[in-house]
Amino acid sequence: MRKLLNTLYITNEEYYLARDGENIIIKEDGKTIRRFPIHILEGIVCFNYVGASPGVVKLCNENNISITFLTPNGRFCGKFIGVTNGNVLLRRTQYRISDDDRSLMIAKRCIEAKLINSRKVYLRLLRDHPDKIDSQKIQKVTDYLYNQIQVVNDIREKESLRGVEGDAARIYFQQFDSLILSQQEDFKFVMRSKRPPMNRVNAMLSFLYSMLTYEVQAALETIGLDSYVGFFHTDRPGRASLALDMIEELRAYMVDRLVLTMINRNQISKSDFEVKENDAVLLNEKGREKILTEWQKRKQIEITHPFIKETIPIGLIPYVQAQLLSRHIRGDLDEYPPFIS
């Protein structure tokens, strides 16, 4: 089993990454601030415009470490992925599947798992806080999602599957505000808004969905799959379609639950955000650091994986799922087993 190492997040806009032997060093105005041995890292995420030296890129390539570059506000700029494993035969089979009916079966499993995991977010609320919610409204959401799970099994073409997924996501977020039990005025959620996020909850969701996408993409490339050729999301230049496919099953479990926990436990506040002239709501540096700290903690929590029946940290779920997908593509598994919490 792969070992879960550390992801280095560079949130200060003035930091520059350089190399010193087998170490990554952080510099500011030419002075060394911190240093990290390369063997303890599995990824680097930079929220700045300053960048990294060619020596850092070479060292990361030699150690199969990804580097993701984002703007200070979290918008994707580019990604470097080191040497990938696997072989050309795996990718050629992936490409063939993406063009035939087998892609629908994989897509259906991903969306089915998404609906199951989304429903469980509401079921947890009904179980843990029945006195703080409108149980009747919440029950309607869980019943709707349950019915849509059954519908997925009978779908015969992707457009219908996209319609079911879109409707289910809309219903899921219609009652998302009911899941917020603390700081309700500061974290009022009306509807899902992405580009740009128009409230604090959306800012948190978008930020962490981005983090999850980059980690899933790195996992797929590490296994040897092409993260840009998916089975549910359509091909588009620059779009990591297979990574987007896989995060559908992981959103509710890895991101939504963390966002709700941080708000309901008062681990984040309105002072961790800033509002732009176009009314976009974005995390400030302090807010990003808080979320990334809790994100790293959540990734260290150990669970028993429902399919392989082994104890793994949550942060390894993308790698396990990438391995399971590659085994299905190779023909070792009859069906792709998505992650169901």
C-alpha positions as CSV (number, residue, x, y, z in Angstrom):
1,M,0.0,0.0,0.0
2,R,1.2,3.5,-0.9
3,K,2.5,5.5,2.1
4,L,0.6,8.8,2.7
5,L,3.2,11.6,2.8
6,N,2.8,15.3,3.1
7,T,1.6,18.0,0.7
8,L,3.4,21.3,0.9
9,Y,1.1,24.3,0.6
10,I,2.7,27.6,-0.2
11,T,0.1,30.3,0.7
12,N,2.4,33.3,1.1
13,E,2.4,35.2,-2.2
14,E,6.1,36.3,-1.7
15,Y,7.6,32.8,-1.2
16,Y,9.9,31.3,-3.8
17,L,10.8,27.6,-4.0
18,A,14.4,26.6,-4.6
19,R,16.5,23.5,-4.3
20,D,19.4,22.7,-2.0
21,G,20.6,19.1,-2.6
22,E,17.7,16.8,-1.8
23,N,15.8,19.5,-0.1
24,I,13.1,21.9,-1.1
25,I,13.7,25.3,0.5
26,I,11.3,28.3,0.8
27,K,12.8,31.7,0.3
28,E,11.6,35.2,0.8
29,D,13.6,38.2,-0.3
30,G,16.6,35.8,-0.9
31,K,16.5,34.5,2.7
32,T,15.8,30.8,3.5
33,I,12.6,30.5,5.6
34,R,12.0,26.7,5.8
35,R,13.4,23.5,4.3
36,F,11.8,20.2,3.6
37,P,13.5,16.9,2.7
38,I,12.1,15.7,-0.7
39,H,11.5,12.2,0.7
40,I,8.7,13.4,3.0
41,L,6.7,15.1,0.3
42,E,4.2,13.8,-2.3
43,G,3.0,17.1,-3.7
44,I,3.4,20.8,-3.7
45,V,0.7,23.4,-4.2
46,C,1.7,27.0,-4.7
47,F,-0.8,29.9,-4.2
48,N,1.5,32.6,-5.7
49,Y,2.9,34.1,-8.8
50,V,6.6,33.9,-7.8
51,G,7.0,30.2,-8.6
52,A,9.8,27.7,-8.3
53,S,13.3,27.2,-9.7
54,P,14.1,24.7,-12.5
55,G,16.1,22.8,-9.9
56,V,12.9,22.2,-7.9
57,V,11.1,21.0,-11.0
58,K,13.9,18.6,-11.8
59,L,14.0,17.3,-8.2
60,C,10.2,16.8,-8.2
61,N,10.4,15.0,-11.6
62,E,13.0,12.6,-10.3
63,N,10.9,11.8,-7.2
64,N,7.5,11.7,-9.0
65,I,6.1,14.7,-7.1
66,S,3.5,16.9,-8.6
67,I,3.6,20.7,-8.4
68,T,0.3,22.7,-8.8
69,F,0.3,26.4,-9.5
70,L,-2.7,28.5,-8.5
71,T,-3.4,32.2,-8.1
72,P,-3.5,33.5,-4.5
73,N,-7.3,33.2,-4.8
74,G,-7.2,29.6,-5.8
75,R,-7.7,29.7,-9.6
76,F,-5.8,27.0,-11.5
77,C,-2.8,28.2,-13.5
78,G,-1.0,25.0,-14.3
79,K,0.3,21.7,-13.1
80,F,3.6,19.7,-13.4
81,I,3.3,15.9,-12.9
82,G,6.5,13.8,-12.7
83,V,7.2,10.5,-14.3
84,T,4.1,8.4,-14.5
85,N,3.8,4.7,-14.0
86,G,1.9,2.2,-16.0
87,N,2.3,1.4,-19.7
88,V,0.9,2.5,-23.1
89,L,-1.4,-0.6,-23.2
90,L,-3.3,0.7,-20.2
91,R,-3.9,4.1,-21.8
92,R,-4.8,2.6,-25.1
93,T,-7.5,0.5,-23.5
94,Q,-8.7,3.5,-21.6
95,Y,-9.1,5.4,-24.8
96,R,-11.0,2.6,-26.5
97,I,-13.4,2.3,-23.5
98,S,-14.0,6.1,-23.5
99,D,-15.4,5.7,-27.1
100,D,-17.7,2.7,-26.6
101,D,-20.6,1.5,-24.4
102,R,-18.3,0.4,-21.5
103,S,-17.8,4.0,-20.6
104,L,-21.4,4.4,-19.6
105,M,-21.1,1.5,-17.1
106,I,-18.2,3.2,-15.4
107,A,-20.0,6.6,-15.4
108,K,-23.1,5.0,-13.9
109,R,-21.1,3.6,-11.0
110,C,-19.5,7.0,-10.3
111,I,-22.8,8.8,-10.2
112,E,-24.5,6.1,-8.2
113,A,-21.8,6.4,-5.6
114,K,-22.2,10.2,-5.7
115,L,-25.9,10.0,-4.9
116,I,-25.4,7.4,-2.2
117,N,-22.7,9.5,-0.5
118,S,-24.7,12.7,-0.9
119,R,-27.7,11.1,0.7
120,K,-25.6,10.0,3.7
121,V,-24.7,13.6,4.5
122,Y,-28.4,14.3,5.1
123,L,-29.0,11.0,6.9
124,R,-26.3,11.9,9.3
125,L,-28.1,15.1,10.0
126,L,-31.3,13.3,10.7
127,R,-29.6,10.9,13.0
128,D,-27.4,13.4,15.0
129,H,-29.5,16.5,15.1
130,P,-33.2,15.7,14.7
131,D,-34.2,18.5,17.2
132,K,-32.4,21.2,15.2
133,I,-33.8,20.6,11.7
134,D,-37.0,20.4,9.8
135,S,-37.0,16.6,9.6
136,Q,-39.8,16.5,7.0
137,K,-37.9,18.6,4.5
138,I,-34.7,16.6,5.0
139,Q,-36.6,13.4,4.6
140,K,-37.9,14.6,1.2
141,V,-34.3,15.1,0.1
142,T,-33.2,11.6,1.2
143,D,-36.2,10.0,-0.4
144,Y,-35.6,11.8,-3.7
145,L,-31.9,10.8,-3.8
146,Y,-32.9,7.2,-3.0
147,N,-35.3,7.1,-5.9
148,Q,-32.7,8.6,-8.2
149,I,-30.2,5.9,-7.2
150,Q,-32.6,3.3,-8.5
151,V,-33.1,5.3,-11.7
152,V,-29.4,5.2,-12.5
153,N,-29.4,1.5,-12.9
154,D,-31.9,1.7,-15.8
155,I,-30.2,4.5,-17.7
156,R,-29.1,3.5,-21.2
157,E,-27.3,6.7,-22.5
158,K,-25.1,9.4,-21.0
159,E,-27.3,12.4,-21.7
160,S,-30.0,10.8,-19.4
161,L,-27.3,10.1,-16.8
162,R,-26.1,13.8,-16.9
163,G,-29.7,14.9,-16.5
164,V,-30.2,12.7,-13.4
165,E,-26.9,13.9,-11.9
166,G,-27.7,17.5,-12.6
167,D,-31.2,17.3,-11.0
168,A,-29.9,15.4,-8.0
169,A,-27.2,18.0,-7.4
170,R,-29.8,20.8,-7.6
171,I,-32.0,19.1,-5.0
172,Y,-29.0,18.3,-2.8
173,F,-27.9,21.9,-2.7
174,Q,-31.5,23.3,-2.3
175,Q,-31.5,22.1,1.3
176,F,-27.8,22.5,2.0
177,D,-28.4,25.5,4.2
178,S,-30.3,23.1,6.6
179,L,-27.0,21.4,7.3
180,I,-25.5,24.6,8.7
181,L,-26.3,24.6,12.4
182,S,-23.9,27.3,13.6
183,Q,-23.0,30.8,12.4
184,Q,-26.1,30.7,10.2
185,E,-26.2,34.4,9.4
186,D,-22.5,34.5,8.4
187,F,-22.7,31.3,6.4
188,K,-26.1,31.6,4.7
189,F,-26.3,29.3,1.7
190,V,-28.8,30.1,-1.0
191,M,-27.6,28.2,-4.1
192,R,-24.5,26.8,-5.5
193,S,-22.4,29.4,-7.3
194,K,-18.9,28.6,-8.8
195,R,-17.3,31.3,-11.0
196,P,-17.2,33.3,-8.9
197,P,-18.5,31.9,-5.6
198,M,-21.0,34.4,-4.2
199,N,-21.0,33.5,-0.5
200,R,-18.7,32.0,2.1
201,V,-19.9,28.4,1.9
202,N,-19.5,28.4,-1.9
203,A,-16.0,29.8,-1.5
204,M,-15.1,26.9,0.8
205,L,-16.7,24.3,-1.4
206,S,-15.0,25.6,-4.6
207,F,-11.6,25.8,-2.9
208,L,-11.7,22.3,-1.5
209,Y,-13.2,20.8,-4.7
210,S,-10.1,22.3,-6.5
211,M,-7.8,20.7,-4.0
212,L,-9.5,17.3,-4.4
213,T,-9.4,17.6,-8.2
214,Y,-5.6,18.2,-8.2
215,E,-5.0,15.2,-5.9
216,V,-7.2,12.9,-7.9
217,Q,-5.5,14.0,-11.1
218,A,-2.1,13.3,-9.5
219,A,-3.3,9.8,-8.4
220,L,-4.6,8.9,-11.8
221,E,-1.4,10.0,-13.5
222,T,0.7,8.2,-11.0
223,I,-1.1,4.9,-11.7
224,G,-0.6,5.5,-15.4
225,L,-4.0,6.6,-16.6
226,D,-4.7,9.7,-18.7
227,S,-6.5,12.1,-16.4
228,Y,-7.8,14.1,-19.4
229,V,-9.8,11.3,-21.0
230,G,-13.0,10.6,-19.0
231,F,-16.1,8.4,-19.2
232,F,-18.8,10.8,-17.9
233,H,-17.5,14.3,-18.5
234,T,-17.0,15.2,-22.1
235,D,-13.6,15.8,-23.6
236,R,-12.6,19.4,-23.7
237,P,-9.1,21.0,-24.2
238,G,-7.4,21.5,-20.8
239,R,-10.1,19.7,-18.9
240,A,-9.1,16.8,-16.6
241,S,-12.3,14.8,-17.4
242,L,-11.3,11.5,-15.8
243,A,-10.3,13.4,-12.6
244,L,-13.7,15.2,-12.6
245,D,-15.4,11.8,-13.1
246,M,-13.8,10.4,-10.0
247,I,-14.3,13.3,-7.7
248,E,-18.1,13.0,-8.2
249,E,-18.1,10.0,-5.9
250,L,-15.7,11.7,-3.4
251,R,-17.2,15.2,-3.1
252,A,-19.7,14.6,-0.3
253,Y,-17.5,12.4,1.8
254,M,-14.1,14.3,1.5
255,V,-15.2,17.9,1.0
256,D,-18.8,18.6,1.9
257,R,-18.6,17.0,5.3
258,L,-15.4,18.9,6.1
259,V,-16.9,22.2,5.2
260,L,-19.9,21.6,7.4
261,T,-17.8,20.5,10.3
262,M,-15.6,23.6,10.2
263,I,-18.6,25.9,10.1
264,N,-20.6,24.1,12.8
265,R,-17.6,23.8,15.1
266,N,-16.7,27.5,14.6
267,Q,-13.3,26.6,13.2
268,I,-13.7,29.3,10.6
269,S,-15.4,32.7,10.7
270,K,-16.4,35.5,8.4
271,S,-13.1,37.3,9.1
272,D,-11.4,34.5,7.0
273,F,-13.0,35.8,3.8
274,E,-12.9,38.9,1.6
275,V,-15.5,40.4,-0.8
276,K,-14.4,41.7,-4.2
277,E,-15.8,44.5,-6.2
278,N,-17.9,42.1,-8.3
279,D,-19.3,40.6,-5.1
280,A,-17.3,37.5,-5.4
281,V,-16.5,36.0,-1.9
282,L,-13.0,34.5,-1.6
283,L,-10.9,33.1,1.2
284,N,-8.1,35.3,2.5
285,E,-4.6,34.0,3.4
286,K,-5.7,33.2,7.0
287,G,-8.8,31.4,5.7
288,R,-6.8,29.3,3.2
289,E,-4.4,28.3,6.0
290,K,-7.2,27.2,8.3
291,I,-8.9,25.1,5.6
292,L,-5.6,23.5,4.4
293,T,-4.7,22.6,8.0
294,E,-8.1,20.8,8.6
295,W,-7.8,19.3,5.1
296,Q,-4.5,17.7,6.0
297,K,-5.8,16.5,9.3
298,R,-8.8,14.9,7.6
299,K,-6.6,13.1,5.1
300,Q,-4.7,11.5,8.0
301,I,-7.9,9.9,9.6
302,E,-7.9,6.2,9.0
303,I,-10.9,4.2,7.7
304,T,-11.6,0.7,6.5
305,H,-11.9,0.9,2.7
306,P,-15.3,-0.6,1.8
307,F,-14.0,-2.7,-1.1
308,I,-10.4,-3.7,-0.4
309,K,-11.2,-4.1,3.4
310,E,-7.9,-2.6,4.4
311,T,-7.3,0.3,6.9
312,I,-6.1,3.3,5.0
313,P,-5.9,7.1,5.6
314,I,-8.6,9.1,3.9
315,G,-6.0,10.9,1.9
316,L,-5.2,7.6,0.1
317,I,-8.7,7.1,-1.2
318,P,-8.0,8.8,-4.6
319,Y,-5.0,6.4,-5.1
320,V,-6.9,3.3,-4.2
321,Q,-9.8,4.3,-6.5
322,A,-7.3,5.0,-9.3
323,Q,-5.8,1.5,-8.8
324,L,-9.2,-0.1,-8.8
325,L,-10.2,1.8,-12.0
326,S,-7.0,0.6,-13.7
327,R,-7.7,-3.0,-12.6
328,H,-11.1,-2.8,-14.2
329,I,-9.7,-1.2,-17.4
330,R,-7.1,-4.1,-17.6
331,G,-9.9,-6.6,-17.1
332,D,-9.0,-7.8,-13.7
333,L,-12.3,-6.6,-12.2
334,D,-15.7,-7.1,-14.0
335,E,-16.9,-3.7,-12.7
336,Y,-15.4,-0.5,-11.3
337,P,-16.1,-0.4,-7.6
338,P,-16.6,3.3,-6.7
339,F,-16.0,4.6,-3.2
340,I,-19.1,4.4,-1.0
341,S,-18.7,5.8,2.5
